[in-house]
Amino acid sequence: MAIGIFVCSGSLLVGALAGASLNRFIPEHFKKTLPLIAGLISISMGIHFVNKLHNLPPIALAIIVGTIIGGLLNIEKWIERAGTNATHAH
């Protein structure tokens, strides 16, 4: 069984909910800078690993299909709503 998928998904969910709950305690300059740094790191990792990647088409297809499904199901609104509910629960 691929337990790594569940660990990564669970930690992403916990991190998102924690970030949404603790949003009011995070200084504004961090809110602007950290996403830019995360994007830069992601791009750097992508450039580094694309040379070692032999099966790019299935990965690209998975990203495209995941984006379409996420957009159709409006998953972003669900996550925002969960964060708002978690914030108001405290």
Helices and strands as residue ranges (DSSP letters): H 3-21, G 23-25, H 28-50, H 56-73, H 75-89
